[in-house]
Amino acid sequence: MQKQKNNVKSGFGSKLGFILAAAGSAVGLGNIWRFPYLAAEYGGGIFLLVYLILAVTFGFALMVTEIAIGRRTGKSVFGAYTSIDKRFKPLGWVAGIIPMIIMPYYCVIGGWVLKYLTAFATGAGTDAASGNYFSEFIGSSASPTIFFAVYLILTALVVMLGVQKGIEKVSKIMMPVLLLLIVGIAVYTLTVPGAFDGFLYYITPKFSEFSIKTVIAAMGQLFYSMSLAMGIMITYGSYMRKEDSIEGSVRQIEIFDTVVAFLAGMIIIPAVFAFPGTDANGVPLAGEDAVKVSGPSLMFVSLPKVFEAMPGGQVVGAVFFLLVALAALTSSISLMETVVSIICEKFRIKRIPACLIVMLLSFLIGLLSVFGYSIWSDFTIFGKQILDFFDYISNNILMPIVALLTCILVGFVIKTKYIEDEVELTGKFKSKQLYRVMVKYICPLCMLMILFSSLFLTL
């Protein structure tokens, strides 16, 4: 094991900048569309309770570990694991590959969001709410490619500006705006007749629906929600100032992330209850059945119909998709930054050329996901569309493996003191005993549960 000093490189200029950037990475599409339908699927309030418990224990331990590794080594995710223990060099490779897999298809979905934002902002929300709008859009090749390219360029422009002038500055603007937008829409939604029934369904625990699947679903959501096991927090940790508290920062990131996820549910579940729509096949849905429609169908089929039926729906729809675009952009920025940091460190090239390389590679790889719904729609991998396969292999297989091996590395190879010493640079590690138990015993068990469910069970 080698002990590394923090590399001299640009980093976040303030604690607030780090927290907002890390929270921006955590707040993404997983919060906005995945969290609400999982809450509806797994018992409303009981899912919220389980998620909250896991966030302050399981999620806390993993995030502290990754940020501490990043700050102590001062390296990209590729180099961080190698500098800790050369035997774990392949783990750095796997962790570095994950954002390379995720970023292209994530930007494709970001392009979909821009398409709907454009539609509602230009008064074409009625068209966007029509039955075949989404399927016809992704079924074409040109339009999804254009919106994907625009979204990718927006992401790259921020990353090209650097950590302080780009990521930090943009996060300080976008995150407060995002919070204001989501609070405003949530409050408005609750004033709509019939929406309060959906709110009660959302927050009322259904203990009869609690099962091990509830726990596994909540654990899986934490990966999406908190940007864990994909190299992002190690990268951002390497930019963190030594005088800033890791433990305090993680707690604040958790609060921000959980509040946004909760408010997203406050928007979507009551709105769908008040204005039930149809699924992708035109089948009428109402109440909890309407909310349980997952993924693209909820975001791009059901919700536009809800906005169309809602008073002021054109404006609400435009604001909502602006909110989603901001949330997605903060996450794609962190994904690109993680890959760019690897290339800059590995090949000793400057930021802008590295960004251009990543942008080009992401565009080429992303075209696979774009065409997977159009000219290559008949092609599947293990029965999955190309985009769905990339999502499954990264989120359900590779990320739990990285988290599991990281826990083994920290808990049993180099010992938790390696992390604890870094955390205690700014004072007492208040949750040290909890951290030790989580990293050594609970988190590995959770990872095995997620892997088992991903490989052998269908949630």
N, C-alpha and C positions, 0 to 999 in steps of 0.2 A: 504494500500500500504506500502510495506517495502522498506527501503533504504538499499541497499547492497553495501559493499565494494568489490572491485575486489579480488577474491580468489587468494591465493598464489599458483600458478601452472606454469608450463612451458609455455612459449609463444614465439612469434616471436622475434628474436633478433634484427631486424631492420625494418624500415619503408619499405625499398625496398623488404625485405623478405615477409612482409605482402601483399604488393601490388601485387607482382608476384604470390604468392600463391592464393590470391583472384581472380586475373585475370585468373590464370590457371583453377580455378574452373569454372569461367564464360565461358572461352573458351572451348567449347566441341563439341560434335557431332551436337548440335543444330546450331552452327555457320557454320559448314562445309557443312552439307547437307541440313538442313532445311531452313536456311536463303536464299540461292540462288534460290531454287524453289519457295519460297514465293515471292521473289522479281520479279521473272518471271511471277508468277500468278497474282500479284496485281499491275501491271503497271510499273515495272522497277524503274526508277528514282523517281517516286512519292512515291513508297513504301519506298525507301531509305530515302527520305525527312521526311516522317511521322515517320519512325523508329527513325531517329536521334532526332527529336523533342521530342518524347516520352522518349527516353533514357536519355536526359538531364533534364527531368521534372519528369515524372512518375517513371522511373527506378531509378533516382537519389534519390527521396524521399523515396522509399521503401528500397533501399540499405543503406542509411544513418540511417534509423530507425532501421534496423536489426543489423547493426554493432554497433550502439550506445547502443542498448539493451544488446548485448553480452558483450561489454566492461564495461558497468556500473554494470551489475549483476555479471559478471565473471563466469557465469554458462552455462551449456549445454542448448539446446533449451527446454528440459523438465523442468529444474529448473528455467529458466529465466522468463517465463511468471508467474509462481507461486510466485516468489519473488517480482514481480511488483504488482500483484493483485491476491490473492488466488482464486477469482471467475473465473479467466481465466486459471486455471490449466488445464482444458480439452483442451484448445487451444494448450498448450505445448505438450500434448499427440498427438494431430493430426499432429502438425508440426514435431514431432519426428518420427511419423509413415511414413511420406512421403519418406524420404531417405531410410527407410527400404524396402519400396515398389520398389523404383526406382533402387537402387543399383544392385540387382540381375539381372534384365533384361538388365540394362545398361552394365554390365560386359559380358552378353551373346553377345550383339552387339559388344562390344570390342573384343571378341573372333573372331567374323566374320572379323573384321578389321585385326587382326593378321593373319588370314588365307590368306587374300588377300595380305598382306605385304609379307608373306612367299612365296606366288605364284610368285609375280613379282620379289622379290629379288633372287629367285632361277631360274629365266628364264622361268617360266611357265605361263607368262602373257597371252600367246595365248590361253592356256587352260582356264584361268580365264575369258577370253572374249567370250568364246563359249556360245551358247544360254542357255543351261540347267545347267551350272556350279553352279550357285548360288542355284537354286531350288534343285539340287541333293545334294549339300553340306548341306543345312539346313534340307533337307528331311531325312538325315541319323541321327543316334543318337550318334555314337562314336566320329566322328571327331569334331562336334560342342561342344561336352562335353569336349573334351581334350583342345581345344583352349580356351573355357570359363574358365576352371580350371587354365590354364597357366596365362591368363589375371588377374584372381582373385588373384592368388598368387603374381604376380608382384605388384598389388595394395596393398595387405596386407603387403608385405615386407617394402614398403615405410612408411606406417602408423605405423608399429611396431617400426621403428626407432625414432618416436616421432616428435614433432612439429619442433624444430630447426634442429636436425640432419637428419630428414627424409623429411618432407613436405617442409620446407623452403629451405634446401640445394638442393633438387631435383628440386624445382620450379626455383631456380636461374640458373640451368643448362638447364632445358627443355624449359622454356619460351623463352629465347633468341634464342635457336636452332629452336624452332617452328616458331618464327618470321622470321628468316633468310630463312627457308625452304619455307614458304608461299610467301614471297616476291620474292624469286628466281623462284618459279614455276609460279607465276603470270606474272612476266616479260617475262619468256620464252613463256608462252602461247600466249601473245599478239604479239609475233613475227611470229606466225604460220599464213600462208595465210588464210584469211577468218575469223579469230578470232576477228578482230577489229569490224566487224559488230555486233558481239555478245556483245562486250564491249559498243558500242553505244546504243544498245537496253537496256543494263543493267543500264546505267547512265542517259538515256533520260527520263524525267518524261512524263508519259502518263496521263494527267489530266482527259481525258475522261473516264479512267478506275478507277478513284478515287471514293470510296464509303465508307460507314460505315464499310463494310467488310474489307477494307484496314486497317482501324484503329484497328479493333478487331484482325486482323491477326498480325499486328505489335505489339500490346500489348501482345498477346499470345506468340510471339517469344521472347519478353523480359524476360519472365519467364525462357524459355529454355536458353537464351543467358547469363543472368546475375545471375543465381543461386539464384533466389528470392523465398521466401516463402517455403523453404524446409529445414530450419534450418542451412544451411551452413554458411551464413553470420553472424548469431548470434554466432555460434561456433567459427568461425575465429575472430569475434569481441572480444570474451572473451579472445583470445590470444594476442590481440593488445596492444601495449605499450600506457600508458597514455599520453606520451609526443608527440605522433604522431597525426597529423591532420586527423580527420575523413573526413571532407569535401574535403580536398585536395586529400586524398587517393581515395575517391569514384570517383572524377573526373578523376583521372589517370586510375583507373580500367575501367571506362566507355570508355575512349579513346582507351585503349588496346583492349578491347572486340569488340568495333565497328570497329576498323581498321582490326582486324582479320576476322570478319564477311564480311566486304566489300571486302577484298582481296580473301576470299574464293569464293565469287561471281565472282571476276575477273578471277579466275582460271576456274571455272566450266562452267559458261555461255558462254564465248567466245570459250572454248574448244569444247563444245557440238555444238555450231553454226558451227564451222569449220569442225567438224567430226561427223555429225549426225549418230545416231545409231538406235536401235530398243528398244521397251519396253519389259517387261517380257514375253510377248506372241509372240515376234518376229515381231511385227508390226513396219514397218519403221517409224521413227520420224525425224523431221528436225526443225531447228530454235527454236523458243520459245516453240513449242510443245514438243521438246525433253527435254528442261529444266524443264518443268512443271511436269515431272514425279517425283513423290514424294518419300521420304523416301528410303527404301532399294533398290527400283528399280533404282533410280538415282545413288546411291553410288556403288551398287554391280552388276548392270546389264549394265546400259548405259555407265558409265565412263570407265570400263575396255575395252569396245569396242572402246571408244574414244582413249584411250591410245594405243590400238593395232594398230589403223590406223595412229597414230601420229608418226612423225620422232623421234626416240629415246624413243619410248613409254614405253619400258620395264623399262628404268631408271626412266623416269618421273612417271610411275605408282608406282614403288618402293618408290620413294621419297614422292609421294603424300600420300600413305598409311602409311608411317612412320610418316608424318605430322599428319594424322588423328589419328594414334595410340597415339602419344604424347598428342594431344588435348583431346582425350577420357580419357587417363590415369590421367591427371591432374584433370579432373572432378570426376572420380571414386574415386580417393584418397580423395577428399573433402567429397564425400558422405559417404565413410567408416569412415573417421575421425569424422563426425557428429554422426554417430551411436555409434562408440567406446566411444566418450566423454560422451554420455548418459549412457552407461553401466558402465563406470568407476565411474561416479558420483552417479548413482542410487544404484549400488551394491557394491561400495567401493572395486573394484578389480583393479589390475594393468593393464597397457596398453597391454602387450603381451598376457595374457590370454583373455582379452576382444577382441583383434584382432582375435584370434583363434576362439572364439565363433562366432563373426560376420562373419568370413570367412566360417565357417561350415554352419551357417544358410543361408548365401547368396548362397552357393553352392546348398543346398537342395531346396531353393525357386527358384533359377535360373533354376534348372532342369525342372521346370514346363514350363518355356518359351522355353527351348531347345526342349523338347518333344512335345511342342505345334505345332511344324512344322513337326514332324515325327510321332511317334507312337500315339500321341493324336491329330493329325491334324484335325480329324473330330469333336473334342470337341470345342465348342465356348461358350463365355459368352456374352449374348446380341448381338450375331452375330459377335463377335470379337474373333480373335485368342487370346490365353492367354497373350502373350507379349503385343499385342495391347490393351488389356483390362487394364493391369497394367499401361500402358502408359497413357491411357485415364483417368482413375480414379484419378491418381496422378496429372497429368499436367492440366487437363481440369476441374476437380471438386475440389479436396482437396486444391491445391495450391491457386486458387483464393479465396476460403473460408478462408484460413489462412491469406492471405493478407488483405482481407476485414475486418476480425475481429481484426487484428493487427491495422489497421487504426482507427477503432472505439475505441479500447483501448487507443491508443496514442492521437487521436484527441479529444475525448469526455469524457473519463474516467479519465485518469491520466494527460491529457493535454500535448500539445507539448513541454512545458517547460522542461519536464522530459528528452526528447531527446536533446533539445537545450542546456541545461546545460552541458551535456556530450560533445557535439560538441564544445562548447565554452571553454573547458578546455585549448585548445591550441590557443585561439584567437577568433576574431569576426566570427560569422556565417554569411557569406556574402549572402547566399541564404535563410535566415530565413523566409522572407515573402513568397517567392515562396514555401518553404517547408510547411509552415502552410496551405496555400491554397490547395496544392496538397494532403496532408495527410487527411485533414478534409473533402474536397469536391470532388476533381477531382479523386483521386485514388479509393475511394469507388465506385464512379459512374463507373469507368473503370472496376472494379471487377465485378460489377453487369452485365455490358455488356458482359464480357467474360463468366460468368456463364450462362447468358441467351442464348448466341450463342452456348455454349457447350451442353446445355440441349435441345434446341428447334430449332437451326438452323444448317445447314451444310455449312461450309465455302468452 
